């Protein structure tokens, strides 16, 4: 944990609600002079004499001039979000009024907070570890039930609890190894090598599981890029409109109507899918604009996490098999979707493309089997996993640190396997502890913290 940071003793202030006109705005103060400062502007009562977690109504005044009638929430240290004295002023939602109150607080000795500084102080004061603090930002940015659920789990310490347990076990074993070194001439063994061997084996498995969860975590946090591709007039724009349940893309019988990519977002079972309707891909066209559109479509295909290859169910089976082979060769994650089954007998279609081809039969126009397609998209993303299966990593910083932890654990395991001397094993353990501490914040630097919290919004 860090010592005192620059500006640590300052009292900070910021607007905690979004800027703009609203019913109310909340202005937050935190620091050792919070109550002293608000007392100069709130003559109704002496807040220093009031109990923590109490609410007070009155006027904010500056030099006898009333700025607003407000509600003040009082949180005395250490029972507050930051661990310091915190005052939250609920005022009317006029930007002019909010600015006047903030300026009055600045005049009395507060300073404007930096992005994320309230949460940074909560971390410094031991109210949150670093993974919990980062989860606060994830919760604010969450836009699906899955991302909200994962952020809440990490705020409650789901991720840090597992790391803390491993860290404590490593520290205990490291201490025993160090003790052995002090009694090296006595040839004694305090640390149970067999038990530690089992601990490291389990830790390696747990760490690898967390690392592998990042793929799903990244999807939960950032969504999935899905490119809808196929030949001209396959019904790609109609499918996009049907999935969105609105007329977003222009639909026409004329091949090549879609000249550029169209992107929209849809939430399916708590996962964001970024749907991209691409220009129809055909080998030869004399239209320059359409050519550019086809080029953009191929670029989107390369970047997409999932490709929906949409084709007319009347198309020849050999052509679809060739496309499937090409997608497999390129290592693409794809779904084969036969459209316009309303124009083709369903039984004939299924006989034509046998079930082993894993083709989904739909009618985008008539909205047939669209739910089946949505379910297939979710299954492609989850790949047999459940969103509720333990802790899921969504942060790239955590992933990098866990990869270093995993390598350190492998080195410890190898050292035990090769019966290396205790001082070398202790060195590997200390390195592993360093990487673990970097995740939760036991080991960090001021520059690191400034970078992490700079990504927060001001007022949080």
C-alpha positions as CSV (number, residue, x, y, z in Angstrom):
1,X,0.0,0.0,0.0
2,X,1.2,3.5,-0.8
3,X,2.0,6.2,1.8
4,X,0.5,9.6,1.5
5,X,0.0,10.9,-2.1
6,X,0.4,14.4,-3.3
7,X,-2.7,16.4,-2.3
8,X,-3.7,13.7,0.2
9,X,-4.6,16.3,2.9
10,X,-6.7,18.4,0.5
11,X,-10.5,18.5,0.7
12,X,-11.9,17.8,-2.7
13,X,-15.2,18.7,-4.4
14,X,-17.0,17.6,-7.6
15,X,-20.4,17.3,-9.1
16,X,-21.4,13.6,-8.7
17,X,-24.4,13.7,-11.0
18,X,-24.2,14.2,-14.8
19,X,-23.8,17.8,-16.0
20,X,-26.9,19.5,-17.4
21,X,-30.3,20.5,-16.4
22,X,-32.2,18.1,-14.1
23,X,-34.4,17.9,-11.1
24,X,-31.5,17.7,-8.6
25,X,-27.7,17.7,-8.7
26,X,-25.5,16.2,-6.1
27,X,-22.2,17.9,-5.1
28,X,-19.7,15.8,-3.1
29,X,-17.1,16.9,-0.7
30,X,-14.4,14.6,0.9
31,X,-11.5,15.4,3.2
32,X,-10.6,16.4,6.7
33,X,-12.0,19.9,6.3
34,X,-15.3,18.9,4.6
35,X,-17.4,19.6,7.7
36,X,-15.5,22.8,8.5
37,X,-16.0,24.1,5.0
38,X,-19.8,23.3,4.8
39,X,-20.4,24.8,8.2
40,X,-19.2,28.2,6.8
41,X,-22.0,28.1,4.1
42,X,-24.7,26.2,6.0
43,X,-25.8,28.4,9.0
44,X,-28.9,26.3,9.8
45,X,-27.0,24.1,12.3
46,X,-23.4,23.1,13.3
47,X,-22.9,19.9,11.4
48,X,-19.8,19.0,13.4
49,X,-22.1,18.3,16.3
50,X,-24.5,16.1,14.3
51,X,-24.4,12.3,14.1
52,X,-22.9,10.6,11.1
53,X,-25.4,9.3,8.4
54,X,-27.9,12.0,9.0
55,X,-29.8,14.3,6.7
56,X,-30.2,18.1,7.1
57,X,-32.3,20.6,5.2
58,X,-31.4,24.3,5.0
59,X,-30.0,27.2,2.9
60,X,-26.5,27.4,1.4
61,X,-25.4,31.0,1.9
62,X,-22.3,33.0,0.9
63,X,-21.9,36.3,2.6
64,X,-25.6,36.3,3.5
65,X,-26.6,35.7,-0.1
66,X,-28.8,32.6,-0.5
67,X,-27.5,30.3,-3.2
68,X,-30.0,27.5,-2.9
69,X,-32.1,25.5,-0.5
70,X,-30.4,22.1,-0.2
71,X,-30.5,18.7,1.5
72,X,-27.2,17.7,3.1
73,X,-26.1,14.1,3.7
74,X,-23.4,13.8,6.4
75,X,-21.0,10.8,6.6
76,X,-18.3,11.1,9.2
77,X,-15.0,9.1,9.0
78,X,-14.3,6.3,8.9
79,X,-17.9,5.3,8.0
80,X,-18.0,6.8,4.5
81,X,-17.3,5.8,1.0
82,X,-13.8,7.3,1.0
83,X,-13.0,6.7,4.7
84,X,-12.9,10.5,5.2
85,X,-15.5,13.0,6.3
86,X,-17.9,13.2,3.3
87,X,-20.6,15.7,2.7
88,X,-23.1,15.3,-0.2
89,X,-25.2,18.4,-1.1
90,X,-28.4,17.7,-3.0
91,X,-29.3,21.0,-4.7
92,X,-31.6,22.0,-7.5
93,X,-30.5,20.8,-11.0
94,X,-29.6,24.1,-12.5
95,X,-26.1,24.2,-13.9
96,X,-25.8,27.8,-12.8
97,X,-26.8,27.0,-9.2
98,X,-24.5,24.0,-9.1
99,X,-21.6,26.1,-10.4
100,X,-22.3,28.8,-7.8
101,X,-22.2,26.3,-4.9
102,X,-19.1,24.6,-6.1
103,X,-17.3,28.0,-6.5
104,X,-18.4,28.9,-2.9
105,X,-16.9,25.6,-1.6
106,X,-13.7,26.4,-3.6
107,X,-13.5,29.8,-2.1
108,X,-13.6,28.3,1.4
109,X,-10.6,26.0,0.7
110,X,-11.7,23.0,-1.2
111,X,-10.2,22.0,-4.6
112,X,-11.7,20.4,-7.6
113,X,-11.4,16.6,-7.6
114,X,-9.5,14.7,-10.3
115,X,-11.2,11.9,-12.2
116,X,-11.8,9.0,-9.9
117,X,-10.2,10.7,-6.9
118,X,-13.1,9.8,-4.5
119,X,-12.6,6.1,-5.3
120,X,-8.9,6.5,-5.2
121,X,-9.1,7.8,-1.6
122,X,-11.4,4.8,-0.8
123,X,-8.6,2.5,-2.0
124,X,-5.9,4.4,-0.1
125,X,-7.9,4.3,3.1
126,X,-8.5,0.6,2.8
127,X,-12.2,0.7,2.0
128,X,-11.7,-1.1,-1.3
129,X,-8.8,-3.0,-2.9
130,X,-7.7,-2.1,-6.4
131,X,-9.9,-4.8,-8.1
132,X,-13.0,-3.6,-6.2
133,X,-12.2,0.1,-7.1
134,X,-11.9,-0.8,-10.8
135,X,-15.2,-2.7,-10.6
136,X,-16.8,0.5,-9.5
137,X,-15.9,2.0,-12.9
138,X,-17.1,-1.1,-14.6
139,X,-20.5,-0.9,-12.8
140,X,-20.9,2.8,-13.9
141,X,-20.1,1.8,-17.5
142,X,-22.2,-1.4,-17.4
143,X,-24.9,-1.5,-20.1
144,X,-26.2,-5.0,-19.8
145,X,-27.4,-7.3,-17.0
146,X,-24.3,-9.5,-17.5
147,X,-21.8,-6.6,-17.1
148,X,-23.7,-5.2,-14.1
149,X,-23.8,-8.6,-12.4
150,X,-20.1,-9.2,-13.0
151,X,-19.1,-5.7,-11.7
152,X,-21.2,-6.1,-8.6
153,X,-19.6,-9.5,-7.9
154,X,-16.2,-8.0,-8.1
155,X,-17.2,-5.0,-5.9
156,X,-18.2,-7.5,-3.3
157,X,-14.7,-9.0,-3.5
158,X,-15.4,-12.1,-5.6
159,X,-12.2,-11.8,-7.5
160,X,-10.0,-10.4,-4.8
161,X,-11.1,-13.0,-2.2
162,X,-9.6,-15.8,-4.3
163,X,-6.3,-13.8,-4.8
164,X,-6.1,-12.9,-1.1
165,X,-6.4,-16.6,-0.1
166,X,-3.7,-17.6,-2.5
167,X,-1.5,-14.7,-1.4
168,X,-1.8,-15.6,2.3
169,X,-0.9,-19.2,1.7
170,X,2.1,-18.2,-0.3
171,X,3.2,-15.8,2.4
172,X,2.9,-18.5,5.1
173,X,4.9,-20.9,3.1
174,X,7.5,-18.3,2.2
175,X,7.9,-17.5,5.9
176,X,8.6,-21.1,6.6
177,X,11.1,-21.4,3.8
178,X,12.9,-18.2,5.1
179,X,12.9,-19.8,8.6
180,X,14.6,-22.9,7.2
181,X,17.3,-20.7,5.7
182,X,18.0,-19.2,9.1
183,X,18.5,-22.7,10.4
184,X,20.3,-24.0,7.3
185,X,23.1,-25.6,9.3
186,X,20.6,-27.5,11.4
187,X,19.2,-29.3,8.3
188,X,15.6,-28.8,9.5
189,X,12.5,-28.6,7.3
190,X,9.6,-26.5,8.6
191,X,7.6,-26.3,5.3
192,X,5.6,-29.3,4.2
193,X,6.8,-29.7,0.6
194,X,4.0,-32.2,-0.3
195,X,1.3,-29.9,1.0
196,X,2.8,-26.9,-0.8
197,X,3.1,-29.0,-4.0
198,X,-0.6,-29.6,-3.9
199,X,-1.3,-25.9,-3.2
200,X,0.7,-24.8,-6.2
201,X,-0.9,-27.4,-8.5
202,X,-4.4,-26.1,-7.5
203,X,-3.3,-22.5,-7.8
204,X,-2.0,-23.1,-11.4
205,X,-5.4,-24.6,-12.3
206,X,-7.3,-21.7,-10.7
207,X,-5.2,-19.1,-12.3
208,X,-5.5,-20.7,-15.8
209,X,-9.3,-20.8,-15.3
210,X,-9.3,-17.0,-14.6
211,X,-7.1,-16.3,-17.6
212,X,-9.4,-18.3,-19.9
213,X,-12.4,-16.5,-18.5
214,X,-11.2,-13.2,-20.1
215,X,-12.5,-14.2,-23.5
216,X,-16.0,-14.3,-22.1
217,X,-15.3,-11.3,-19.8
218,X,-14.2,-9.2,-22.8
219,X,-17.5,-10.1,-24.5
220,X,-19.6,-9.2,-21.4
221,X,-17.8,-5.8,-21.1
222,X,-17.3,-4.8,-24.8
223,X,-19.9,-6.8,-26.7
224,X,-19.5,-9.0,-29.8
225,X,-18.8,-7.9,-33.4
226,X,-21.2,-9.8,-35.7
227,X,-20.8,-9.3,-39.4
228,X,-23.8,-10.3,-41.5
229,X,-22.3,-11.3,-44.9
230,X,-23.5,-13.0,-48.1
231,X,-24.2,-12.4,-51.7
232,X,-26.3,-9.5,-52.9
233,X,-30.0,-9.8,-52.3
234,X,-29.6,-12.6,-49.8
235,X,-31.7,-10.7,-47.3
236,X,-29.0,-9.2,-45.0
237,X,-30.6,-5.9,-44.5
238,X,-34.0,-7.5,-43.9
239,X,-32.4,-9.7,-41.3
240,X,-30.8,-6.7,-39.6
241,X,-34.2,-4.9,-39.5
242,X,-35.9,-8.1,-38.2
243,X,-33.3,-8.5,-35.4
244,X,-33.6,-4.9,-34.4
245,X,-37.4,-4.9,-34.8
246,X,-37.2,-1.6,-36.8
247,X,-36.5,-0.5,-40.4
248,X,-32.9,0.5,-39.9
249,X,-31.5,-0.6,-43.3
250,X,-33.0,0.1,-46.8
251,X,-34.5,-3.0,-48.3
252,X,-34.9,-3.5,-52.0
253,X,-35.1,-6.3,-54.6
254,X,-32.2,-4.6,-56.5
255,X,-28.9,-6.4,-55.9
256,X,-26.2,-4.1,-54.4
257,X,-28.6,-1.7,-52.6
258,X,-26.4,-1.7,-49.5
259,X,-23.3,0.3,-50.5
260,X,-21.6,0.6,-47.1
261,X,-21.7,-1.1,-43.8
262,X,-24.5,-0.3,-41.3
263,X,-23.8,-1.0,-37.6
264,X,-26.3,-1.4,-34.8
265,X,-26.4,-2.8,-31.3
266,X,-28.8,-5.4,-29.9
267,X,-29.0,-6.9,-26.4
268,X,-29.6,-10.7,-26.4
269,X,-29.7,-12.4,-23.0
270,X,-27.5,-9.7,-21.4
271,X,-24.9,-9.8,-24.1
272,X,-24.3,-6.9,-26.5
273,X,-24.1,-7.9,-30.1
274,X,-22.8,-5.2,-32.5
275,X,-24.5,-6.2,-35.8
276,X,-22.9,-5.1,-39.0
277,X,-24.9,-5.2,-42.2
278,X,-22.4,-5.4,-45.0
279,X,-22.6,-4.8,-48.7
280,X,-23.3,-7.9,-50.7
281,X,-20.1,-9.7,-51.8
282,X,-19.9,-10.5,-55.5
283,X,-16.8,-11.0,-57.6
284,X,-17.4,-8.5,-60.4
285,X,-19.2,-5.2,-60.4
286,X,-18.9,-2.1,-62.6
287,X,-20.2,0.2,-59.9
288,X,-17.3,2.0,-58.2
289,X,-19.3,2.8,-55.0
290,X,-20.4,-0.7,-54.7
291,X,-16.8,-1.9,-55.1
292,X,-15.8,0.2,-52.1
293,X,-18.7,-1.2,-50.2
294,X,-17.6,-4.8,-50.9
295,X,-14.1,-3.9,-49.8
296,X,-15.4,-2.6,-46.5
297,X,-17.4,-5.7,-46.1
298,X,-14.3,-7.9,-46.4
299,X,-12.5,-5.7,-43.8
300,X,-15.5,-6.1,-41.4
301,X,-15.4,-9.9,-41.9
302,X,-11.8,-10.0,-40.9
303,X,-12.5,-8.0,-37.7
304,X,-15.7,-9.7,-36.7
305,X,-15.9,-12.1,-33.7
306,X,-18.8,-14.0,-35.4
307,X,-19.8,-14.1,-39.0
308,X,-23.4,-14.8,-40.0
309,X,-23.1,-16.1,-43.5
310,X,-26.6,-15.6,-45.0
311,X,-27.6,-17.3,-48.2
312,X,-30.8,-18.0,-50.2
313,X,-32.1,-21.4,-49.3
314,X,-32.6,-22.0,-53.0
315,X,-28.8,-21.8,-53.5
316,X,-26.8,-24.9,-54.6
317,X,-25.5,-27.0,-51.7
318,X,-22.0,-27.3,-53.3
319,X,-21.6,-23.5,-53.1
320,X,-22.4,-23.4,-49.4
321,X,-20.0,-26.2,-48.7
322,X,-17.2,-24.3,-50.5
323,X,-18.0,-21.2,-48.4
324,X,-18.0,-23.3,-45.2
325,X,-14.6,-24.7,-46.1
326,X,-13.2,-21.3,-46.8
327,X,-14.5,-19.9,-43.4
328,X,-13.0,-22.9,-41.6
329,X,-9.7,-22.5,-43.4
330,X,-9.6,-18.8,-42.3
331,X,-10.3,-19.8,-38.7
332,X,-13.5,-17.9,-38.5
333,X,-16.3,-18.3,-35.9
334,X,-19.4,-18.5,-38.1
335,X,-23.1,-19.5,-38.4
336,X,-24.5,-20.7,-41.7
337,X,-28.0,-19.2,-42.1
338,X,-30.4,-20.2,-44.9
339,X,-32.9,-17.4,-45.6
340,X,-36.2,-17.2,-47.5
341,X,-37.5,-20.6,-46.4
342,X,-41.0,-19.1,-46.8
343,X,-40.4,-19.4,-50.5
344,X,-39.1,-23.0,-50.2
345,X,-40.8,-26.0,-48.6
346,X,-39.2,-26.5,-45.2
347,X,-38.9,-30.2,-45.6
348,X,-37.2,-29.8,-49.0
349,X,-34.8,-27.3,-47.5
350,X,-33.8,-29.7,-44.7
351,X,-33.4,-32.6,-47.1
352,X,-31.2,-30.4,-49.3
353,X,-29.0,-29.3,-46.5
354,X,-28.8,-32.2,-44.0
355,X,-28.7,-31.5,-40.3
356,X,-25.0,-32.3,-40.0
357,X,-24.3,-29.1,-41.8
358,X,-25.5,-27.2,-38.7
359,X,-27.5,-24.7,-40.9
360,X,-30.2,-22.5,-39.3
361,X,-33.2,-22.1,-41.5
362,X,-35.0,-18.7,-41.3
363,X,-37.2,-16.3,-43.1
364,X,-36.0,-12.8,-42.2
365,X,-39.0,-11.3,-44.0
366,X,-41.6,-13.4,-42.2
367,X,-39.7,-13.5,-38.9
368,X,-39.5,-17.3,-38.8
369,X,-37.0,-19.0,-36.5
370,X,-35.4,-15.7,-35.5
371,X,-35.3,-16.8,-31.9
372,X,-33.4,-19.9,-32.9
373,X,-30.8,-17.7,-34.6
374,X,-30.5,-15.5,-31.5
375,X,-30.1,-18.6,-29.3
376,X,-27.3,-19.8,-31.6
377,X,-25.5,-16.5,-31.4
378,X,-25.5,-16.6,-27.5
379,X,-24.3,-20.3,-27.6
380,X,-21.5,-19.3,-29.9
381,X,-20.4,-16.6,-27.5
382,X,-20.7,-18.7,-24.3
383,X,-19.2,-21.8,-25.9
384,X,-20.9,-24.1,-23.4
385,X,-20.0,-21.9,-20.4
386,X,-22.5,-20.2,-18.0
387,X,-22.3,-16.5,-17.3
388,X,-22.7,-17.4,-13.6
389,X,-19.7,-19.8,-13.5
390,X,-17.5,-18.1,-10.8
391,X,-15.3,-15.1,-11.3
392,X,-14.9,-13.7,-14.8
393,X,-12.0,-11.4,-15.7
394,X,-13.0,-8.3,-17.8
395,X,-9.9,-6.1,-17.2
396,X,-6.9,-6.3,-19.5
397,X,-4.6,-5.2,-16.6
398,X,-5.8,-8.2,-14.6
399,X,-5.2,-10.5,-17.5
400,X,-1.6,-9.4,-18.0
401,X,-0.8,-9.7,-14.2
402,X,-2.5,-13.1,-14.0
403,X,-0.3,-14.4,-16.9
404,X,2.8,-13.3,-14.9
405,X,1.3,-15.0,-11.8
406,X,0.8,-18.2,-13.8
407,X,4.4,-18.2,-15.1
408,X,5.7,-17.6,-11.5
409,X,3.6,-20.5,-10.2
410,X,5.0,-22.7,-13.0
411,X,8.5,-21.7,-11.9
412,X,7.7,-22.6,-8.2
413,X,6.2,-25.9,-9.3
414,X,9.3,-26.7,-11.4
415,X,11.6,-25.7,-8.6
416,X,9.8,-28.1,-6.2
417,X,9.9,-30.8,-8.8
418,X,13.6,-30.4,-9.3
419,X,14.2,-30.1,-5.5
420,X,15.8,-26.7,-5.8
421,X,17.3,-25.1,-2.7
422,X,14.9,-23.1,-0.4
423,X,16.5,-19.7,-1.2
424,X,15.7,-20.1,-5.0
425,X,12.1,-21.3,-4.3
426,X,11.7,-18.3,-1.9
427,X,12.8,-16.0,-4.7
428,X,10.1,-17.4,-7.1
429,X,7.5,-17.1,-4.3
430,X,8.4,-13.4,-3.7
431,X,8.1,-12.7,-7.4
432,X,4.7,-14.4,-7.5
433,X,3.6,-12.4,-4.5
434,X,4.7,-9.2,-6.2
435,X,2.5,-9.9,-9.2
436,X,-0.5,-10.9,-7.1
437,X,0.0,-7.7,-5.0
438,X,0.0,-5.7,-8.3
439,X,-3.6,-6.9,-9.0
440,X,-5.1,-6.0,-5.7
441,X,-3.0,-3.0,-5.0
442,X,-0.7,-4.2,-2.2
443,X,2.1,-3.5,-4.6
444,X,1.7,-0.4,-6.8
445,X,3.0,3.0,-7.6
446,X,1.6,6.5,-7.7
447,X,1.9,6.7,-11.5
448,X,0.0,3.4,-11.8
449,X,-2.8,4.6,-9.6
450,X,-3.1,7.9,-11.5
451,X,-3.4,6.0,-14.7
452,X,-6.1,3.6,-13.4
453,X,-8.2,6.3,-11.7
454,X,-7.9,8.8,-14.6
455,X,-10.3,6.5,-16.5
456,X,-13.0,7.2,-13.9
457,X,-15.6,9.9,-14.2
458,X,-15.1,13.1,-12.1
459,X,-17.2,12.9,-8.9
460,X,-16.7,9.2,-8.4
